Amino acid sequence: MKRTLILFCICFLCLFSCQSRDEQQILEQQKDAKARALVFSTISNGWKFSFPILSPKTESLIQNWKEMNDFRTELLQTPKSSIGAFQKKSKELSKKVMVLNGTIPPPFVRPEIKSRIAALTTKINSINLFLNIDAIPAQKIVALVGDVNVELASIARQMDEIVRRSEIPKEEGESDMIRMLDTARAIPLTPQKP
């Protein structure tokens, strides 16, 4: 009789402790789901990229820059379903921004543009990194979206500036003076023997 009573108590305690664990797991899952929903809504509300409007002349020069057009199209499409959709979108953006620096159109192959594209690449890769960690920092991602918009505006202003400067006519003799300032053409220091 004592054995049956002890066995009954042990079974009752095991059953009670299992129910307690199940309740704890359900509470944790609910808490996790609420946190993910909050992160999703914060990122959804802050995922607003804007590509600046370029001057018509600049737009015509980058019209055939396929990689930039693909990046722009991908950037302006907003995922709507889940955090996983944002993760896929950030991975695609990261891939598309990586090829920009190697395919710049000839009038814009300058250190100013390359450095701005490198900064843009860093910001996009940071968004990709933060979206793919366990505890997603939604506020950092929203801040990085704003930084990406600043970098895009900087690239656009610099391209417009390059186009504007290229339209300024050179003065008479200016090209000769620029050639004379070129150190590669300088007169060698050692005298040549006749």
Salt bridges, closest charged atoms under 4 A:
GLU59 OE2 - ARG72 NH1 3.62
ASP70 OD2 - LYS66 NZ 2.81
GLU74 OE2 - LYS89 NZ 2.96
GLU92 OE2 - LYS95 NZ 3.90
ASP147 OD2 - LYS123 NZ 3.94
GLU161 OE2 - ARG164 NH2 2.54
GLU161 OE2 - ARG165 NE 3.05
GLU167 OE2 - LYS57 NZ 3.60
ASP176 OD1 - ARG179 NH2 2.29
